[in-house]
Amino acid sequence: MFVDSHCHLDFPEYANQVPELLANMKASKVDYALCISVDMPDFPNVLALAKTHDNLFATVGTHPDYEDTPEPTEDQLVELAQHPKILAIGETGLDYYRMGDKTHEQMEWQRDRFRRHIRAAKRVNKPLIIHTRSASQDTIRILKEEGAEQVAGVMHCFTETWEVAKAAMDMGFYISFSGIVTFKSAKDLQETCKKVPLERMLIETDSPFLAPIPHRGKTNQPAWVAHVADFIANLREVPVETIAQQTTQNFKTLFKAPI
């Protein structure tokens, strides 16, 4: 009924807990989840989860926050993305939130990495998982410059403005909402959520982070994507089944997922 389009089940917070997490997913009618790669050293663990469990899929990529980690080459990303359980390239994008006293020029390594991921995605014809924080202008610009509309993807854990959402959707991207949309402080994001067409929407947990109301502050898990769907259904004044069916279909369409 539901799909968690973005989670990190290989993270240490879940050591020895995967069977329990999968059981909770089943109880909450969360049928599938996409496990997201954040760096090359840990990628084998992400792929192993997807290979071991029929209802889990994976991606390959290096997160923009990971500066001191082996840099993937374009060819390496292309090679690893050939596995049928790999549905997308990423998590990739730009994050200037923690740049501190670094200049914009000193963040060029992030932009180079981002471009490399986009080029790899185009070569394998698989969509992109986009992370952007305090960098939306550069993110949209680079997506356009690199022709990312050829493969599109998803703006994950979206917290930007309606204008950014529209610019992304104009390139064929989907907009994914996490537990943040349930927070009382997220009024602007909720207004954006009302405007995004349902046929361009995904839902996610970003587990183990950002647990939705009523579990805020706890370690998140894929089962709780159902709470995100419930909140959006109430926000949009539609049955939760509508959110479930449409976001599941969107996941299948975007990722060409065998679900």
C-alpha positions as CSV (number, residue, x, y, z in Angstrom):
1,M,0.0,0.0,0.0
2,F,2.9,2.4,0.9
3,V,6.4,2.8,-0.4
4,D,9.2,4.4,1.6
5,S,11.2,6.0,-1.2
6,H,14.2,7.0,0.9
7,C,15.8,5.2,3.9
8,H,19.2,4.2,5.3
9,L,18.7,0.7,6.8
10,D,22.4,0.0,6.7
11,F,23.2,2.7,9.2
12,P,24.5,1.7,12.7
13,E,21.3,2.8,14.4
14,Y,19.7,-0.4,12.9
15,A,22.4,-3.0,13.8
16,N,20.7,-6.4,14.1
17,Q,17.2,-4.8,13.8
18,V,16.4,-5.3,10.1
19,P,14.0,-8.3,10.7
20,E,12.1,-6.2,13.2
21,L,12.0,-3.2,10.8
22,L,10.7,-5.4,8.0
23,A,8.0,-6.9,10.3
24,N,6.9,-3.4,11.3
25,M,6.7,-2.4,7.6
26,K,4.5,-5.3,6.9
27,A,2.2,-4.5,9.8
28,S,1.9,-0.9,8.6
29,K,1.3,-1.9,5.0
30,V,4.5,-0.5,3.8
31,D,5.3,-2.9,1.0
32,Y,8.6,-1.6,-0.3
33,A,11.5,0.6,0.6
34,L,14.5,2.1,-1.3
35,C,17.8,1.9,0.6
36,I,20.0,4.9,-0.2
37,S,23.8,4.8,-0.7
38,V,25.8,7.6,0.9
39,D,29.4,6.5,0.2
40,M,31.4,3.9,-1.6
41,P,32.8,2.0,1.5
42,D,29.3,1.3,2.7
43,F,27.7,0.7,-0.6
44,P,28.2,-3.1,-0.4
45,N,26.0,-3.2,2.7
46,V,23.3,-1.2,1.0
47,L,23.3,-3.6,-2.0
48,A,23.4,-6.6,0.3
49,L,20.1,-5.5,1.9
50,A,18.4,-5.2,-1.4
51,K,19.8,-8.6,-2.6
52,T,18.7,-10.3,0.5
53,H,15.1,-9.0,0.7
54,D,12.7,-9.0,-2.1
55,N,10.9,-5.8,-1.0
56,L,14.0,-3.7,-0.6
57,F,15.8,-1.8,-3.4
58,A,19.0,0.2,-3.5
59,T,20.9,3.1,-5.1
60,V,24.6,3.9,-5.6
61,G,26.2,7.3,-4.9
62,T,28.1,9.5,-2.5
63,H,26.3,12.2,-0.4
64,P,27.5,15.8,-0.7
65,D,28.1,15.9,3.0
66,Y,30.8,13.2,2.8
67,E,34.0,15.1,2.0
68,D,36.6,12.8,3.4
69,T,35.6,9.7,1.6
70,P,36.8,7.9,-1.5
71,E,35.6,9.8,-4.6
72,P,33.6,7.6,-7.0
73,T,34.5,7.9,-10.7
74,E,31.8,8.2,-13.3
75,D,32.8,4.7,-14.7
76,Q,32.6,3.2,-11.2
77,L,29.1,4.6,-10.7
78,V,28.0,3.3,-14.1
79,E,29.4,-0.2,-13.4
80,L,27.8,-0.5,-10.0
81,A,24.5,0.8,-11.2
82,Q,24.1,-2.2,-13.6
83,H,22.8,-4.4,-10.9
84,P,19.0,-4.9,-11.4
85,K,18.3,-4.1,-7.7
86,I,19.9,-0.6,-8.2
87,L,17.1,1.7,-9.1
88,A,18.8,5.1,-9.1
89,I,22.0,7.1,-8.8
90,G,22.5,9.0,-5.5
91,E,22.1,10.3,-3.0
92,T,23.8,13.3,-4.7
93,G,23.4,17.0,-4.9
94,L,24.7,20.0,-3.0
95,D,24.8,21.0,0.6
96,Y,26.2,24.4,1.6
97,Y,24.6,24.3,5.1
98,R,27.8,23.2,6.9
99,M,30.3,25.0,4.7
100,G,31.3,27.2,7.6
101,D,33.9,29.8,6.6
102,K,34.6,28.2,3.2
103,T,33.9,30.2,0.1
104,H,31.6,29.3,-2.7
105,E,34.7,28.6,-4.8
106,Q,36.0,26.2,-2.2
107,M,32.8,24.1,-2.6
108,E,33.7,23.3,-6.2
109,W,34.5,19.7,-5.2
110,Q,30.8,19.2,-4.4
111,R,29.7,20.6,-7.7
112,D,32.2,18.4,-9.6
113,R,30.9,15.3,-7.7
114,F,27.3,16.3,-8.5
115,R,28.0,16.6,-12.2
116,R,29.8,13.2,-12.2
117,H,26.7,11.6,-10.7
118,I,24.4,13.2,-13.3
119,R,26.6,12.1,-16.1
120,A,26.6,8.5,-14.8
121,A,22.8,8.5,-14.4
122,K,22.4,9.6,-18.1
123,R,24.8,6.8,-19.2
124,V,22.8,4.1,-17.3
125,N,19.4,5.8,-17.9
126,K,18.5,5.7,-14.3
127,P,17.0,8.6,-12.2
128,L,18.7,10.7,-9.6
129,I,18.2,11.0,-5.9
130,I,18.8,14.7,-5.2
131,H,19.8,16.2,-1.9
132,T,19.9,20.0,-1.7
133,R,20.3,22.2,1.3
134,S,21.1,25.9,1.3
135,A,22.1,25.4,-2.3
136,S,18.9,25.3,-4.4
137,Q,20.1,27.9,-7.0
138,D,23.2,26.0,-7.8
139,T,21.4,22.7,-7.7
140,I,18.8,23.7,-10.3
141,R,21.4,25.4,-12.4
142,I,23.7,22.3,-12.6
143,L,20.7,20.0,-13.2
144,K,19.8,22.1,-16.2
145,E,23.4,22.5,-17.5
146,E,24.0,18.7,-17.3
147,G,20.7,17.8,-19.0
148,A,19.4,16.0,-16.0
149,E,15.9,16.1,-17.5
150,Q,16.9,13.2,-19.7
151,V,16.6,10.9,-16.6
152,A,14.9,13.1,-14.0
153,G,14.6,11.8,-10.5
154,V,13.4,13.0,-7.1
155,M,14.1,16.0,-4.9
156,H,14.3,14.0,-1.7
157,C,13.2,15.3,1.8
158,F,12.0,18.4,0.2
159,T,12.1,21.6,2.3
160,E,12.6,24.3,-0.3
161,T,10.1,26.8,-1.8
162,W,7.3,26.3,-4.2
163,E,9.5,28.0,-6.9
164,V,12.2,25.4,-6.4
165,A,9.7,22.6,-6.6
166,K,8.2,24.0,-9.8
167,A,11.7,24.4,-11.4
168,A,12.5,20.8,-10.6
169,M,9.1,19.5,-11.8
170,D,9.6,21.4,-15.0
171,M,12.6,19.1,-15.6
172,G,10.5,16.0,-14.9
173,F,11.5,15.6,-11.3
174,Y,9.3,14.3,-8.5
175,I,9.0,16.0,-5.0
176,S,9.3,13.8,-2.0
177,F,8.0,14.7,1.5
178,S,9.4,13.3,4.7
179,G,8.3,13.5,8.3
180,I,9.3,17.2,8.3
181,V,5.9,18.0,6.6
182,T,4.1,16.8,9.8
183,F,6.0,19.3,12.0
184,K,4.0,22.2,13.4
185,S,6.8,24.6,12.4
186,A,6.6,23.5,8.7
187,K,3.7,25.7,7.6
188,D,5.5,27.0,4.4
189,L,6.3,23.4,3.4
190,Q,2.8,22.3,4.0
191,E,1.6,25.0,1.7
192,T,4.0,23.7,-0.9
193,C,2.7,20.2,-0.3
194,K,-0.8,21.4,-1.1
195,K,0.4,22.6,-4.5
196,V,2.5,19.7,-5.7
197,P,0.4,17.6,-8.1
198,L,-0.3,14.1,-6.6
199,E,1.1,12.5,-9.8
200,R,4.5,14.1,-9.0
201,M,4.7,13.3,-5.3
202,L,6.6,10.7,-3.4
203,I,6.8,10.0,0.4
204,E,9.7,8.9,2.5
205,T,11.1,8.6,6.0
206,D,14.8,9.4,5.5
207,S,15.2,6.8,8.3
208,P,16.8,6.9,10.9
209,F,16.2,10.6,10.8
210,L,13.2,13.0,11.0
211,A,10.6,10.8,12.6
212,P,7.1,12.2,11.9
213,I,4.5,13.2,14.4
214,P,3.6,11.3,16.6
215,H,7.1,9.8,16.9
216,R,9.2,12.9,16.6
217,G,12.5,12.6,18.4
218,K,12.6,8.9,18.1
219,T,14.7,6.8,15.7
220,N,12.7,6.8,12.5
221,Q,11.8,3.6,10.5
222,P,10.2,2.8,7.2
223,A,6.9,1.7,8.8
224,W,6.3,5.3,9.8
225,V,6.0,6.6,6.2
226,A,2.3,5.7,6.8
227,H,2.1,8.7,9.2
228,V,3.5,11.0,6.4
229,A,0.8,9.7,4.1
230,D,-1.9,10.2,6.7
231,F,-0.8,13.8,7.3
232,I,-0.7,14.6,3.6
233,A,-4.1,13.1,3.1
234,N,-5.6,15.2,5.8
235,L,-3.7,18.3,4.5
236,R,-5.1,17.7,1.0
237,E,-8.5,16.5,2.2
238,V,-8.3,13.3,0.3
239,P,-8.5,9.6,1.5
240,V,-5.2,8.2,2.6
241,E,-5.8,5.4,0.0
242,T,-5.4,8.1,-2.7
243,I,-2.0,9.1,-1.4
244,A,-0.9,5.5,-1.0
245,Q,-2.0,4.5,-4.5
246,Q,-0.7,7.5,-6.3
247,T,2.7,7.7,-4.6
248,T,3.2,3.9,-5.1
249,Q,2.4,4.3,-8.8
250,N,4.8,7.3,-9.0
251,F,7.6,5.2,-7.4
252,K,6.9,2.4,-9.9
253,T,6.9,4.9,-12.8
254,L,10.0,6.9,-11.9
255,F,12.3,4.1,-10.9
256,K,10.8,1.5,-13.3
257,A,10.5,-0.6,-10.1
258,P,9.3,-4.2,-10.5
259,I,6.6,-3.9,-7.8
